[in-house]
């Protein structure tokens, strides 16, 4: 089934189609247009975006370079539409827009939207598109960002949609910044052993990062989680289909001695159905000084944040804990993504730092 065979007129049929069959629907002029799921990123695009982010960091070290970038999209507007609480994802996308000069509007509470009056999500999204040139959205419902892009791409006023977190399903720009961080602090992802820890069942960040692993060579994954929050079978099936070796364990200590990166997550109790989080002892999946002693000196510890007890603040002085540098990386890689969506790659790369 190729992209043209997807039934774009029927939402339920379109949603049910695998991402590989929908890639072209979310591309325009030979490049990514809507960023909705991790499967849209191939190795060439990942490398290009990471290189673009690095170059943008260099360009902004001078006032003239910073002014140059801010002039690129100063005639455009963006909407940040967040129905879920957010600090880093919201601020890094806003900052990314500011780097490129985009004027930003925001809705951070659905009570301020006409959805409380019964307006459909489709009509809300089309209303946003009447005023802006880019929609960045985080929504508590899975598939809502994809529905927004599907709606707009079939309308007479399409604008790009960036998924900044969709239910418990995907968070593609977080996965992109995670890979960017791995490249910066480990020199690359190929050949690395990545340990993902914690609430893997309900964590959209680990799902999205797992999808990206198909783009790298000789990667090995270990999933360390309590049985109640083990990685979902659909991700494990994806890894098997792509020949990516993985193992599962309930003993974090055994996974640390040969890890190159440890990706920590908090317990996702906002998704509780019956208080299941309180029934699980999460402490065996917390880092402490003893566990850091098991971790190689070259390894890094990542976390999408916010954190709780799984990385205590007293570990922040360890240079392997790079979580705050990781969050800053998000601003730059998201700026690179927006620049790519608007076709600005070549103009930025041609600018000397």
C-alpha positions as CSV (number, residue, x, y, z in Angstrom):
1,X,0.0,0.0,0.0
2,X,1.6,3.3,-1.1
3,X,0.9,6.8,0.1
4,X,-1.5,7.6,-2.7
5,X,-3.6,4.5,-1.8
6,X,-4.4,5.8,1.7
7,X,-8.0,6.8,2.0
8,X,-7.5,10.5,2.9
9,X,-11.3,11.2,2.8
10,X,-12.0,8.8,5.7
11,X,-10.5,9.7,9.0
12,X,-10.9,6.4,10.7
13,X,-9.3,4.5,7.7
14,X,-6.5,7.1,7.5
15,X,-5.7,6.9,11.2
16,X,-5.6,3.1,11.0
17,X,-3.1,3.1,8.2
18,X,0.6,2.6,9.3
19,X,2.7,5.7,9.4
20,X,4.8,4.4,6.5
21,X,1.8,4.7,4.3
22,X,1.1,8.3,5.3
23,X,4.6,9.9,5.0
24,X,4.0,11.7,1.7
25,X,0.7,13.2,2.9
26,X,2.6,15.1,5.6
27,X,5.4,16.3,3.2
28,X,5.4,19.2,0.8
29,X,7.9,20.5,-1.7
30,X,10.2,17.5,-1.0
31,X,10.5,18.1,2.7
32,X,8.8,17.5,6.0
33,X,5.7,19.7,6.4
34,X,3.8,18.3,9.5
35,X,5.9,16.8,12.3
36,X,3.6,14.2,13.9
37,X,5.4,10.9,14.7
38,X,9.0,9.7,15.0
39,X,8.7,7.4,12.0
40,X,8.9,10.5,9.8
41,X,12.6,11.0,10.6
42,X,15.2,9.1,8.6
43,X,18.9,9.2,9.2
44,X,19.6,11.8,6.6
45,X,17.0,14.2,8.0
46,X,18.2,13.6,11.6
47,X,21.8,14.3,10.7
48,X,20.7,17.4,8.7
49,X,18.6,18.8,11.6
50,X,21.4,18.2,14.1
51,X,23.9,19.9,11.9
52,X,21.6,22.8,11.3
53,X,21.0,23.2,15.1
54,X,24.7,23.2,15.7
55,X,25.2,25.9,13.0
56,X,22.4,28.0,14.4
57,X,24.1,28.0,17.8
58,X,27.2,29.3,16.2
59,X,25.5,31.9,14.2
60,X,23.7,33.4,17.2
61,X,27.0,34.0,19.0
62,X,27.2,37.4,17.3
63,X,24.6,40.1,17.3
64,X,24.6,40.2,13.5
65,X,24.0,36.5,13.3
66,X,21.2,36.6,15.9
67,X,19.5,39.5,14.0
68,X,19.9,37.5,10.7
69,X,18.0,34.5,12.2
70,X,15.3,36.6,13.8
71,X,14.6,38.2,10.4
72,X,13.9,34.9,8.6
73,X,10.4,34.4,9.9
74,X,9.6,37.9,11.3
75,X,6.6,38.1,8.9
76,X,5.1,34.8,10.2
77,X,3.0,33.9,13.2
78,X,2.7,30.7,15.3
79,X,0.1,29.3,17.6
80,X,1.2,27.3,20.7
81,X,-1.9,25.3,21.6
82,X,-1.3,23.3,24.8
83,X,-4.1,21.4,26.5
84,X,-1.7,19.8,29.0
85,X,0.5,21.4,31.5
86,X,4.0,22.0,30.2
87,X,7.2,23.9,31.1
88,X,10.1,22.7,29.0
89,X,8.2,21.7,25.8
90,X,6.2,25.0,25.8
91,X,9.1,27.3,26.6
92,X,11.6,25.6,24.2
93,X,9.1,25.8,21.3
94,X,8.4,29.4,22.1
95,X,12.1,30.1,22.3
96,X,12.7,28.3,19.0
97,X,10.0,30.5,17.4
98,X,11.7,33.6,18.9
99,X,15.1,32.6,17.5
100,X,13.6,32.7,14.0
101,X,11.5,35.8,14.6
102,X,8.1,34.2,14.7
103,X,5.3,36.1,16.5
104,X,3.7,33.8,19.0
105,X,0.1,33.4,20.2
106,X,-0.9,30.9,22.8
107,X,-3.8,28.9,24.3
108,X,-2.8,26.9,27.4
109,X,-6.2,26.2,28.9
110,X,-9.1,24.8,26.9
111,X,-11.4,26.8,29.2
112,X,-10.3,29.9,27.2
113,X,-11.2,28.2,23.9
114,X,-14.6,28.0,22.2
115,X,-14.3,24.2,22.6
116,X,-16.0,24.7,26.0
117,X,-19.0,26.0,24.0
118,X,-19.1,22.8,21.9
119,X,-16.9,23.8,19.0
120,X,-15.4,20.8,17.3
121,X,-11.6,20.3,17.4
122,X,-11.6,20.5,13.6
123,X,-13.3,23.9,13.7
124,X,-10.9,25.1,16.4
125,X,-7.8,24.1,14.4
126,X,-9.2,25.7,11.2
127,X,-9.8,28.9,13.2
128,X,-6.2,28.9,14.3
129,X,-5.1,28.4,10.7
130,X,-7.0,31.6,9.7
131,X,-4.5,33.6,11.8
132,X,-1.2,31.8,11.9
133,X,1.3,30.1,9.7
134,X,2.3,27.3,12.1
135,X,0.5,25.4,14.8
136,X,2.5,23.7,17.6
137,X,0.2,21.6,19.8
138,X,0.3,19.4,22.8
139,X,-3.0,17.5,23.6
140,X,-4.0,15.0,26.2
141,X,-5.7,12.9,23.5
142,X,-3.8,10.5,21.3
143,X,-4.0,11.2,17.6
144,X,-5.3,14.7,18.0
145,X,-2.3,16.4,16.3
146,X,-2.5,14.0,13.4
147,X,-6.2,14.8,13.1
148,X,-5.4,18.5,13.0
149,X,-2.8,18.0,10.2
150,X,-5.2,15.8,8.3
151,X,-8.0,18.4,8.6
152,X,-5.8,21.3,7.5
153,X,-4.1,19.5,4.6
154,X,-7.6,18.8,3.1
155,X,-8.7,22.4,3.6
156,X,-8.0,25.6,1.5
157,X,-5.8,27.0,4.3
158,X,-3.2,24.3,5.2
159,X,-0.5,25.3,7.7
160,X,2.1,23.0,9.3
161,X,1.3,21.2,12.5
162,X,4.0,20.2,15.0
163,X,3.1,17.5,17.6
164,X,4.5,18.6,20.9
165,X,3.1,15.5,22.7
166,X,0.0,13.4,21.9
167,X,-1.6,11.5,24.7
168,X,0.5,8.6,25.8
169,X,1.3,7.9,22.2
170,X,4.1,10.0,20.7
171,X,6.4,13.0,21.4
172,X,8.5,13.2,18.2
173,X,10.3,16.5,19.0
174,X,11.4,15.1,22.4
175,X,12.9,12.1,20.7
176,X,14.7,14.4,18.2
177,X,16.2,16.4,21.0
178,X,17.2,13.2,22.8
179,X,19.1,11.9,19.8
180,X,20.6,15.3,19.3
181,X,21.9,15.2,23.0
182,X,23.3,11.7,22.5
183,X,25.1,12.9,19.4
184,X,26.6,15.9,21.3
185,X,27.6,14.0,24.4
186,X,28.5,10.5,23.1
187,X,29.6,11.5,19.6
188,X,26.8,9.6,18.0
189,X,24.2,6.9,18.5
190,X,25.6,4.1,16.4
191,X,26.9,1.1,18.4
192,X,25.6,2.5,21.7
193,X,23.8,0.6,24.5
194,X,20.9,2.7,25.8
195,X,19.0,1.8,29.0
196,X,15.5,3.1,29.3
197,X,14.2,3.1,32.9
198,X,11.0,3.5,34.7
199,X,7.4,3.8,33.5
200,X,7.9,2.7,30.0
201,X,4.3,1.5,29.4
202,X,2.8,5.0,29.7
203,X,5.8,7.2,28.6
204,X,5.4,8.7,25.2
205,X,9.1,9.9,25.2
206,X,10.5,6.4,25.4
207,X,8.1,5.2,22.8
208,X,9.2,7.9,20.3
209,X,12.9,7.5,21.1
210,X,12.5,3.7,20.5
211,X,11.1,4.4,17.0
212,X,14.1,6.5,16.1
213,X,16.5,3.7,16.8
214,X,15.8,2.1,13.4
215,X,17.9,4.9,11.9
216,X,21.1,3.8,13.7
217,X,23.5,0.9,13.4
218,X,24.3,-1.7,16.1
219,X,22.2,0.0,18.7
220,X,21.2,-2.1,21.7
221,X,18.4,-1.3,24.1
222,X,17.6,-2.5,27.6
223,X,14.2,-1.8,29.2
224,X,14.4,-1.7,33.0
225,X,11.0,-1.3,34.5
226,X,8.6,-2.9,37.1
227,X,6.4,-5.5,35.4
228,X,3.3,-3.4,35.7
229,X,5.0,-0.6,33.6
230,X,7.0,-2.7,31.1
231,X,7.4,-1.5,27.6
232,X,4.3,-2.1,25.5
233,X,4.3,-5.0,23.0
234,X,3.8,-2.8,19.9
235,X,7.2,-1.2,20.5
236,X,8.8,-4.6,21.1
237,X,7.3,-5.9,17.9
238,X,8.6,-2.8,16.0
239,X,12.1,-3.4,17.3
240,X,12.0,-7.1,16.3
241,X,10.8,-6.2,12.8
242,X,13.7,-3.8,12.4
243,X,16.3,-6.2,13.9
244,X,17.1,-4.0,16.9
245,X,18.3,-6.1,19.8
246,X,16.7,-5.4,23.1
247,X,16.3,-7.0,26.5
248,X,14.0,-6.5,29.5
249,X,14.9,-6.6,33.1
250,X,13.5,-5.7,36.5
251,X,17.0,-5.3,37.9
252,X,18.4,-2.0,36.9
253,X,21.8,-2.7,38.5
254,X,22.6,-5.4,36.0
255,X,22.0,-3.0,33.1
256,X,24.2,-0.1,34.2
257,X,27.9,-1.4,34.0
258,X,28.0,-1.5,30.1
259,X,25.5,1.3,29.4
260,X,26.4,4.3,27.2
261,X,23.3,6.2,28.1
262,X,20.6,5.8,30.8
263,X,17.3,7.4,29.9
264,X,15.3,7.9,33.1
265,X,11.6,8.6,33.4
266,X,9.2,9.5,36.2
267,X,6.2,7.5,37.1
268,X,3.3,8.7,34.9
269,X,0.6,8.7,37.5
270,X,-1.5,11.3,35.6
271,X,-2.5,8.3,33.5
272,X,-3.7,6.2,36.5
273,X,-6.8,4.2,36.1
274,X,-7.6,2.8,39.6
275,X,-4.5,4.1,41.4
276,X,-2.1,1.5,40.0
277,X,1.0,3.7,40.5
278,X,0.6,3.7,44.3
279,X,0.7,-0.1,44.2
280,X,4.2,-0.2,42.7
281,X,7.5,0.2,44.5
282,X,9.4,2.5,42.2
283,X,12.5,2.9,44.3
284,X,14.4,0.1,42.6
285,X,14.3,2.3,39.4
286,X,15.8,5.4,41.1
287,X,19.4,6.5,40.6
288,X,21.6,7.0,43.6
289,X,25.3,7.3,44.3
290,X,25.8,3.6,44.5
291,X,24.1,3.0,41.1
292,X,26.1,5.9,39.6
293,X,29.2,4.0,40.7
294,X,28.1,1.1,38.4
295,X,27.8,3.4,35.4
296,X,30.9,3.9,33.1
297,X,32.7,7.2,33.3
298,X,31.9,8.0,29.6
299,X,28.1,7.4,30.0
300,X,25.4,10.0,30.2
301,X,22.1,10.2,32.1
302,X,19.1,11.8,30.3
303,X,15.6,12.6,31.5
304,X,12.8,14.3,29.6
305,X,11.8,16.1,32.9
306,X,10.1,16.9,35.1
307,X,11.8,14.6,37.6
308,X,10.9,13.4,41.0
309,X,12.9,11.0,43.2
310,X,14.4,9.0,40.3
311,X,17.3,11.4,39.9
312,X,17.9,13.2,43.3
313,X,19.3,16.7,43.1
314,X,22.5,15.7,44.8
315,X,23.5,13.9,41.6
316,X,23.4,17.1,39.6
317,X,27.1,17.7,40.2
318,X,28.0,14.5,38.4
319,X,29.1,15.5,34.8
320,X,27.3,12.4,33.5
321,X,23.9,13.9,34.5
322,X,23.2,16.2,31.5
323,X,19.5,16.7,31.9
324,X,19.6,20.5,32.0
325,X,21.9,20.7,29.0
326,X,19.5,18.2,27.3
327,X,16.6,20.5,27.8
328,X,18.5,23.5,26.3
329,X,19.3,21.3,23.3
330,X,15.5,21.1,22.8
331,X,15.3,24.8,22.0
332,X,18.0,24.5,19.2
333,X,16.8,21.3,17.6
334,X,13.2,22.6,17.5
335,X,14.4,25.8,16.0
336,X,16.2,23.7,13.3
337,X,13.0,21.7,12.7
338,X,10.9,24.9,12.2
339,X,13.5,26.3,9.9
340,X,13.4,23.1,7.9
341,X,9.6,23.1,7.7
342,X,9.8,26.6,6.2
343,X,12.6,25.6,3.8
344,X,15.3,27.8,5.4
345,X,18.0,25.2,5.7
346,X,20.3,26.3,2.9
347,X,20.0,30.0,3.7
348,X,21.0,29.4,7.3
349,X,23.8,27.0,6.5
350,X,25.2,29.5,4.0
351,X,25.5,32.1,6.7
352,X,29.0,32.1,8.3
353,X,29.1,32.2,12.1
